[in-house]
Amino acid sequence: MSNRTVSALAIILGLLLVLVTYVYATHTADMLPHYFPGYSATLNKVHSKHAIGAGILAILAFVYAWFQSGPKPLANQ
């Protein structure tokens, strides 16, 4: 795969993780989608650690995409 493809995939992953961060930060455990880790029908608290973790992973995905999109190193001539 080319660096452009890898960068695009990392940006898409980062955007999805930003969405997951938003959901974890704004919804209580009983309001989360059933397929999210941390869902509980009886628990009424926000999973802030899950939100922080997803946010950190989103930042790392964006940083990875940034470094992949940089200039190629010059070859010895």
PDB file as gemmi writes it, atoms N, CA and C in Angstrom:
CRYST1    1.000    1.000    1.000  90.00  90.00  90.00 P 1                      
ATOM      1  N   MET A   1       0.837  -1.184   0.000  1.00  0.00           N  
ATOM      2  CA  MET A   1       0.000   0.000   0.000  1.00  0.00           C  
ATOM      3  C   MET A   1       0.879   1.243   0.000  1.00  0.00           C  
ATOM      4  N   SER A   2       0.404   2.258  -0.649  1.00  0.00           N  
ATOM      5  CA  SER A   2       1.161   3.500  -0.707  1.00  0.00           C  
ATOM      6  C   SER A   2       0.954   4.300   0.580  1.00  0.00           C  
ATOM      7  N   ASN A   3       1.803   5.290   0.776  1.00  0.00           N  
ATOM      8  CA  ASN A   3       1.697   6.135   1.966  1.00  0.00           C  
ATOM      9  C   ASN A   3       0.401   6.934   1.976  1.00  0.00           C  
ATOM     10  N   ARG A   4      -0.096   7.295   0.804  1.00  0.00           N  
ATOM     11  CA  ARG A   4      -1.361   8.036   0.737  1.00  0.00           C  
ATOM     12  C   ARG A   4      -2.525   7.187   1.229  1.00  0.00           C  
ATOM     13  N   THR A   5      -2.519   5.912   0.845  1.00  0.00           N  
ATOM     14  CA  THR A   5      -3.585   5.010   1.269  1.00  0.00           C  
ATOM     15  C   THR A   5      -3.539   4.800   2.773  1.00  0.00           C  
ATOM     16  N   VAL A   6      -2.354   4.589   3.299  1.00  0.00           N  
ATOM     17  CA  VAL A   6      -2.194   4.388   4.740  1.00  0.00           C  
ATOM     18  C   VAL A   6      -2.601   5.644   5.497  1.00  0.00           C  
ATOM     19  N   SER A   7      -2.245   6.807   4.985  1.00  0.00           N  
ATOM     20  CA  SER A   7      -2.637   8.070   5.622  1.00  0.00           C  
ATOM     21  C   SER A   7      -4.148   8.235   5.629  1.00  0.00           C  
ATOM     22  N   ALA A   8      -4.774   7.923   4.511  1.00  0.00           N  
ATOM     23  CA  ALA A   8      -6.231   8.053   4.424  1.00  0.00           C  
ATOM     24  C   ALA A   8      -6.929   7.106   5.400  1.00  0.00           C  
ATOM     25  N   LEU A   9      -6.433   5.878   5.504  1.00  0.00           N  
ATOM     26  CA  LEU A   9      -7.019   4.917   6.444  1.00  0.00           C  
ATOM     27  C   LEU A   9      -6.822   5.364   7.891  1.00  0.00           C  
ATOM     28  N   ALA A  10      -5.674   5.930   8.190  1.00  0.00           N  
ATOM     29  CA  ALA A  10      -5.417   6.413   9.550  1.00  0.00           C  
ATOM     30  C   ALA A  10      -6.321   7.595   9.889  1.00  0.00           C  
ATOM     31  N   ILE A  11      -6.581   8.467   8.922  1.00  0.00           N  
ATOM     32  CA  ILE A  11      -7.478   9.606   9.150  1.00  0.00           C  
ATOM     33  C   ILE A  11      -8.911   9.117   9.371  1.00  0.00           C  
ATOM     34  N   ILE A  12      -9.351   8.152   8.584  1.00  0.00           N  
ATOM     35  CA  ILE A  12     -10.696   7.601   8.763  1.00  0.00           C  
ATOM     36  C   ILE A  12     -10.816   6.939  10.134  1.00  0.00           C  
ATOM     37  N   LEU A  13      -9.807   6.179  10.531  1.00  0.00           N  
ATOM     38  CA  LEU A  13      -9.812   5.550  11.850  1.00  0.00           C  
ATOM     39  C   LEU A  13      -9.837   6.611  12.948  1.00  0.00           C  
ATOM     40  N   GLY A  14      -9.066   7.678  12.782  1.00  0.00           N  
ATOM     41  CA  GLY A  14      -9.049   8.758  13.759  1.00  0.00           C  
ATOM     42  C   GLY A  14     -10.413   9.425  13.892  1.00  0.00           C  
ATOM     43  N   LEU A  15     -11.093   9.642  12.772  1.00  0.00           N  
ATOM     44  CA  LEU A  15     -12.426  10.247  12.814  1.00  0.00           C  
ATOM     45  C   LEU A  15     -13.437   9.339  13.506  1.00  0.00           C  
ATOM     46  N   LEU A  16     -13.346   8.038  13.247  1.00  0.00           N  
ATOM     47  CA  LEU A  16     -14.229   7.094  13.937  1.00  0.00           C  
ATOM     48  C   LEU A  16     -13.962   7.085  15.441  1.00  0.00           C  
ATOM     49  N   LEU A  17     -12.700   7.181  15.822  1.00  0.00           N  
ATOM     50  CA  LEU A  17     -12.361   7.208  17.241  1.00  0.00           C  
ATOM     51  C   LEU A  17     -12.809   8.507  17.899  1.00  0.00           C  
ATOM     52  N   VAL A  18     -12.816   9.605  17.163  1.00  0.00           N  
ATOM     53  CA  VAL A  18     -13.363  10.858  17.704  1.00  0.00           C  
ATOM     54  C   VAL A  18     -14.857  10.692  17.975  1.00  0.00           C  
ATOM     55  N   LEU A  19     -15.557  10.020  17.080  1.00  0.00           N  
ATOM     56  CA  LEU A  19     -16.977   9.750  17.283  1.00  0.00           C  
ATOM     57  C   LEU A  19     -17.197   8.864  18.513  1.00  0.00           C  
ATOM     58  N   VAL A  20     -16.382   7.841  18.678  1.00  0.00           N  
ATOM     59  CA  VAL A  20     -16.484   6.970  19.855  1.00  0.00           C  
ATOM     60  C   VAL A  20     -16.198   7.765  21.122  1.00  0.00           C  
ATOM     61  N   THR A  21     -15.211   8.647  21.080  1.00  0.00           N  
ATOM     62  CA  THR A  21     -14.898   9.502  22.233  1.00  0.00           C  
ATOM     63  C   THR A  21     -16.104  10.355  22.607  1.00  0.00           C  
ATOM     64  N   TYR A  22     -16.744  10.930  21.614  1.00  0.00           N  
ATOM     65  CA  TYR A  22     -17.932  11.760  21.853  1.00  0.00           C  
ATOM     66  C   TYR A  22     -19.048  10.944  22.509  1.00  0.00           C  
ATOM     67  N   VAL A  23     -19.281   9.748  21.997  1.00  0.00           N  
ATOM     68  CA  VAL A  23     -20.354   8.912  22.547  1.00  0.00           C  
ATOM     69  C   VAL A  23     -20.053   8.550  23.997  1.00  0.00           C  
ATOM     70  N   TYR A  24     -18.830   8.139  24.290  1.00  0.00           N  
ATOM     71  CA  TYR A  24     -18.483   7.774  25.663  1.00  0.00           C  
ATOM     72  C   TYR A  24     -18.547   8.980  26.606  1.00  0.00           C  
ATOM     73  N   ALA A  25     -18.195  10.147  26.123  1.00  0.00           N  
ATOM     74  CA  ALA A  25     -18.143  11.327  26.988  1.00  0.00           C  
ATOM     75  C   ALA A  25     -19.524  11.921  27.244  1.00  0.00           C  
ATOM     76  N   THR A  26     -20.479  11.678  26.379  1.00  0.00           N  
ATOM     77  CA  THR A  26     -21.772  12.344  26.512  1.00  0.00           C  
ATOM     78  C   THR A  26     -22.914  11.421  26.904  1.00  0.00           C  
ATOM     79  N   HIS A  27     -22.708  10.110  26.881  1.00  0.00           N  
ATOM     80  CA  HIS A  27     -23.782   9.172  27.199  1.00  0.00           C  
ATOM     81  C   HIS A  27     -23.445   8.392  28.469  1.00  0.00           C  
ATOM     82  N   THR A  28     -24.466   8.131  29.275  1.00  0.00           N  
ATOM     83  CA  THR A  28     -24.267   7.271  30.437  1.00  0.00           C  
ATOM     84  C   THR A  28     -24.266   5.817  29.977  1.00  0.00           C  
ATOM     85  N   ALA A  29     -23.856   4.917  30.876  1.00  0.00           N  
ATOM     86  CA  ALA A  29     -23.703   3.510  30.509  1.00  0.00           C  
ATOM     87  C   ALA A  29     -25.013   2.880  30.057  1.00  0.00           C  
ATOM     88  N   ASP A  30     -26.131   3.331  30.594  1.00  0.00           N  
ATOM     89  CA  ASP A  30     -27.403   2.760  30.170  1.00  0.00           C  
ATOM     90  C   ASP A  30     -27.875   3.311  28.824  1.00  0.00           C  
ATOM     91  N   MET A  31     -27.267   4.396  28.341  1.00  0.00           N  
ATOM     92  CA  MET A  31     -27.646   4.985  27.060  1.00  0.00           C  
ATOM     93  C   MET A  31     -26.668   4.634  25.929  1.00  0.00           C  
ATOM     94  N   LEU A  32     -25.596   3.922  26.249  1.00  0.00           N  
ATOM     95  CA  LEU A  32     -24.640   3.522  25.215  1.00  0.00           C  
ATOM     96  C   LEU A  32     -25.279   2.494  24.287  1.00  0.00           C  
ATOM     97  N   PRO A  33     -24.807   2.411  23.044  1.00  0.00           N  
ATOM     98  CA  PRO A  33     -25.265   1.327  22.178  1.00  0.00           C  
ATOM     99  C   PRO A  33     -24.875  -0.029  22.794  1.00  0.00           C  
ATOM    100  N   HIS A  34     -25.669  -1.035  22.550  1.00  0.00           N  
ATOM    101  CA  HIS A  34     -25.464  -2.334  23.188  1.00  0.00           C  
ATOM    102  C   HIS A  34     -24.140  -2.985  22.822  1.00  0.00           C  
ATOM    103  N   TYR A  35     -23.570  -2.646  21.690  1.00  0.00           N  
ATOM    104  CA  TYR A  35     -22.325  -3.274  21.252  1.00  0.00           C  
ATOM    105  C   TYR A  35     -21.085  -2.553  21.769  1.00  0.00           C  
ATOM    106  N   PHE A  36     -21.231  -1.450  22.482  1.00  0.00           N  
ATOM    107  CA  PHE A  36     -20.086  -0.738  23.063  1.00  0.00           C  
ATOM    108  C   PHE A  36     -19.665  -1.410  24.361  1.00  0.00           C  
ATOM    109  N   PRO A  37     -18.358  -1.591  24.575  1.00  0.00           N  
ATOM    110  CA  PRO A  37     -17.909  -2.083  25.877  1.00  0.00           C  
ATOM    111  C   PRO A  37     -18.278  -1.078  26.963  1.00  0.00           C  
ATOM    112  N   GLY A  38     -18.774  -1.573  28.084  1.00  0.00           N  
ATOM    113  CA  GLY A  38     -19.165  -0.699  29.172  1.00  0.00           C  
ATOM    114  C   GLY A  38     -20.658  -0.483  29.258  1.00  0.00           C  
ATOM    115  N   TYR A  39     -21.416  -1.031  28.301  1.00  0.00           N  
ATOM    116  CA  TYR A  39     -22.862  -0.881  28.354  1.00  0.00           C  
ATOM    117  C   TYR A  39     -23.413  -1.642  29.560  1.00  0.00           C  
ATOM    118  N   SER A  40     -24.312  -1.015  30.273  1.00  0.00           N  
ATOM    119  CA  SER A  40     -25.002  -1.656  31.392  1.00  0.00           C  
ATOM    120  C   SER A  40     -26.388  -1.036  31.495  1.00  0.00           C  
ATOM    121  N   ALA A  41     -27.403  -1.891  31.533  1.00  0.00           N  
ATOM    122  CA  ALA A  41     -28.773  -1.395  31.576  1.00  0.00           C  
ATOM    123  C   ALA A  41     -29.102  -0.757  32.915  1.00  0.00           C  
ATOM    124  N   THR A  42     -28.356  -1.087  33.961  1.00  0.00           N  
ATOM    125  CA  THR A  42     -28.670  -0.580  35.301  1.00  0.00           C  
ATOM    126  C   THR A  42     -27.705   0.489  35.782  1.00  0.00           C  
ATOM    127  N   LEU A  43     -26.584   0.665  35.127  1.00  0.00           N  
ATOM    128  CA  LEU A  43     -25.566   1.606  35.583  1.00  0.00           C  
ATOM    129  C   LEU A  43     -25.808   2.984  34.976  1.00  0.00           C  
ATOM    130  N   ASN A  44     -25.738   4.017  35.804  1.00  0.00           N  
ATOM    131  CA  ASN A  44     -26.030   5.369  35.346  1.00  0.00           C  
ATOM    132  C   ASN A  44     -24.812   6.264  35.573  1.00  0.00           C  
ATOM    133  N   LYS A  45     -23.702   5.971  34.882  1.00  0.00           N  
ATOM    134  CA  LYS A  45     -22.505   6.801  34.977  1.00  0.00           C  
ATOM    135  C   LYS A  45     -21.837   6.904  33.616  1.00  0.00           C  
ATOM    136  N   VAL A  46     -21.040   7.936  33.454  1.00  0.00           N  
ATOM    137  CA  VAL A  46     -20.301   8.152  32.213  1.00  0.00           C  
ATOM    138  C   VAL A  46     -18.973   7.406  32.324  1.00  0.00           C  
ATOM    139  N   HIS A  47     -18.593   6.722  31.257  1.00  0.00           N  
ATOM    140  CA  HIS A  47     -17.319   6.006  31.224  1.00  0.00           C  
ATOM    141  C   HIS A  47     -16.218   6.953  30.748  1.00  0.00           C  
ATOM    142  N   SER A  48     -15.731   7.771  31.662  1.00  0.00           N  
ATOM    143  CA  SER A  48     -14.746   8.780  31.281  1.00  0.00           C  
ATOM    144  C   SER A  48     -13.407   8.160  30.896  1.00  0.00           C  
ATOM    145  N   LYS A  49     -13.034   7.041  31.510  1.00  0.00           N  
ATOM    146  CA  LYS A  49     -11.766   6.394  31.139  1.00  0.00           C  
ATOM    147  C   LYS A  49     -11.832   5.839  29.722  1.00  0.00           C  
ATOM    148  N   HIS A  50     -12.984   5.315  29.329  1.00  0.00           N  
ATOM    149  CA  HIS A  50     -13.147   4.851  27.958  1.00  0.00           C  
ATOM    150  C   HIS A  50     -13.035   6.029  26.980  1.00  0.00           C  
ATOM    151  N   ALA A  51     -13.622   7.157  27.355  1.00  0.00           N  
ATOM    152  CA  ALA A  51     -13.569   8.347  26.496  1.00  0.00           C  
ATOM    153  C   ALA A  51     -12.141   8.850  26.356  1.00  0.00           C  
ATOM    154  N   ILE A  52     -11.404   8.890  27.459  1.00  0.00           N  
ATOM    155  CA  ILE A  52     -10.014   9.344  27.414  1.00  0.00           C  
ATOM    156  C   ILE A  52      -9.174   8.398  26.562  1.00  0.00           C  
ATOM    157  N   GLY A  53      -9.369   7.093  26.727  1.00  0.00           N  
ATOM    158  CA  GLY A  53      -8.621   6.112  25.941  1.00  0.00           C  
ATOM    159  C   GLY A  53      -8.892   6.229  24.453  1.00  0.00           C  
ATOM    160  N   ALA A  54     -10.161   6.373  24.096  1.00  0.00           N  
ATOM    161  CA  ALA A  54     -10.510   6.524  22.677  1.00  0.00           C  
ATOM    162  C   ALA A  54      -9.958   7.836  22.121  1.00  0.00           C  
ATOM    163  N   GLY A  55      -9.970   8.897  22.937  1.00  0.00           N  
ATOM    164  CA  GLY A  55      -9.409  10.176  22.497  1.00  0.00           C  
ATOM    165  C   GLY A  55      -7.917  10.101  22.244  1.00  0.00           C  
ATOM    166  N   ILE A  56      -7.200   9.404  23.128  1.00  0.00           N  
ATOM    167  CA  ILE A  56      -5.753   9.232  22.942  1.00  0.00           C  
ATOM    168  C   ILE A  56      -5.471   8.436  21.678  1.00  0.00           C  
ATOM    169  N   LEU A  57      -6.241   7.371  21.446  1.00  0.00           N  
ATOM    170  CA  LEU A  57      -6.049   6.587  20.225  1.00  0.00           C  
ATOM    171  C   LEU A  57      -6.358   7.408  18.976  1.00  0.00           C  
ATOM    172  N   ALA A  58      -7.345   8.288  19.040  1.00  0.00           N  
ATOM    173  CA  ALA A  58      -7.663   9.159  17.903  1.00  0.00           C  
ATOM    174  C   ALA A  58      -6.496  10.092  17.615  1.00  0.00           C  
ATOM    175  N   ILE A  59      -5.926  10.682  18.656  1.00  0.00           N  
ATOM    176  CA  ILE A  59      -4.778  11.576  18.471  1.00  0.00           C  
ATOM    177  C   ILE A  59      -3.603  10.817  17.868  1.00  0.00           C  
ATOM    178  N   LEU A  60      -3.353   9.607  18.350  1.00  0.00           N  
ATOM    179  CA  LEU A  60      -2.254   8.796  17.806  1.00  0.00           C  
ATOM    180  C   LEU A  60      -2.493   8.446  16.339  1.00  0.00           C  
ATOM    181  N   ALA A  61      -3.728   8.178  15.964  1.00  0.00           N  
ATOM    182  CA  ALA A  61      -4.027   7.875  14.560  1.00  0.00           C  
ATOM    183  C   ALA A  61      -3.763   9.095  13.679  1.00  0.00           C  
ATOM    184  N   PHE A  62      -4.147  10.288  14.155  1.00  0.00           N  
ATOM    185  CA  PHE A  62      -3.883  11.504  13.382  1.00  0.00           C  
ATOM    186  C   PHE A  62      -2.392  11.805  13.281  1.00  0.00           C  
ATOM    187  N   VAL A  63      -1.660  11.593  14.359  1.00  0.00           N  
ATOM    188  CA  VAL A  63      -0.206  11.814  14.329  1.00  0.00           C  
ATOM    189  C   VAL A  63       0.453  10.836  13.363  1.00  0.00           C  
ATOM    190  N   TYR A  64       0.021   9.583  13.383  1.00  0.00           N  
ATOM    191  CA  TYR A  64       0.564   8.586  12.454  1.00  0.00           C  
ATOM    192  C   TYR A  64       0.295   8.996  11.010  1.00  0.00           C  
ATOM    193  N   ALA A  65      -0.921   9.466  10.729  1.00  0.00           N  
ATOM    194  CA  ALA A  65      -1.248   9.909   9.373  1.00  0.00           C  
ATOM    195  C   ALA A  65      -0.397  11.104   8.970  1.00  0.00           C  
ATOM    196  N   TRP A  66      -0.141  11.991   9.911  1.00  0.00           N  
ATOM    197  CA  TRP A  66       0.680  13.161   9.626  1.00  0.00           C  
ATOM    198  C   TRP A  66       2.103  12.748   9.239  1.00  0.00           C  
ATOM    199  N   PHE A  67       2.687  11.834   9.998  1.00  0.00           N  
ATOM    200  CA  PHE A  67       4.048  11.413   9.692  1.00  0.00           C  
ATOM    201  C   PHE A  67       4.113  10.581   8.414  1.00  0.00           C  
ATOM    202  N   GLN A  68       3.077   9.842   8.096  1.00  0.00           N  
ATOM    203  CA  GLN A  68       3.063   9.061   6.855  1.00  0.00           C  
ATOM    204  C   GLN A  68       2.933   9.963   5.633  1.00  0.00           C  
ATOM    205  N   SER A  69       2.337  11.135   5.806  1.00  0.00           N  
ATOM    206  CA  SER A  69       2.127  12.009   4.651  1.00  0.00           C  
ATOM    207  C   SER A  69       3.286  12.965   4.426  1.00  0.00           C  
ATOM    208  N   GLY A  70       4.332  12.873   5.217  1.00  0.00           N  
ATOM    209  CA  GLY A  70       5.477  13.778   5.086  1.00  0.00           C  
ATOM    210  C   GLY A  70       6.308  13.473   3.850  1.00  0.00           C  
ATOM    211  N   PRO A  71       7.328  14.287   3.615  1.00  0.00           N  
ATOM    212  CA  PRO A  71       8.163  14.071   2.428  1.00  0.00           C  
ATOM    213  C   PRO A  71       8.990  12.796   2.569  1.00  0.00           C  
ATOM    214  N   LYS A  72       9.286  12.201   1.441  1.00  0.00           N  
ATOM    215  CA  LYS A  72      10.097  10.990   1.441  1.00  0.00           C  
ATOM    216  C   LYS A  72      11.552  11.377   1.683  1.00  0.00           C  
ATOM    217  N   PRO A  73      12.316  10.511   2.374  1.00  0.00           N  
ATOM    218  CA  PRO A  73      13.728  10.823   2.600  1.00  0.00           C  
ATOM    219  C   PRO A  73      14.512  10.791   1.277  1.00  0.00           C  
ATOM    220  N   LEU A  74      15.505  11.639   1.194  1.00  0.00           N  
ATOM    221  CA  LEU A  74      16.334  11.710   0.007  1.00  0.00           C  
ATOM    222  C   LEU A  74      17.294  10.520  -0.028  1.00  0.00           C  
ATOM    223  N   ALA A  75      17.470   9.950  -1.210  1.00  0.00           N  
ATOM    224  CA  ALA A  75      18.396   8.835  -1.383  1.00  0.00           C  
ATOM    225  C   ALA A  75      19.806   9.377  -1.579  1.00  0.00           C  
ATOM    226  N   ASN A  76      20.785   8.610  -1.169  1.00  0.00           N  
ATOM    227  CA  ASN A  76      22.181   9.028  -1.387  1.00  0.00           C  
ATOM    228  C   ASN A  76      22.475   9.076  -2.880  1.00  0.00           C  
ATOM    229  N   GLN A  77      23.137  10.136  -3.293  1.00  0.00           N  
ATOM    230  CA  GLN A  77      23.406  10.298  -4.718  1.00  0.00           C  
ATOM    231  C   GLN A  77      24.838  10.049  -5.031  1.00  0.00           C  
TER     232      GLN A  77                                                      
END                                                                             
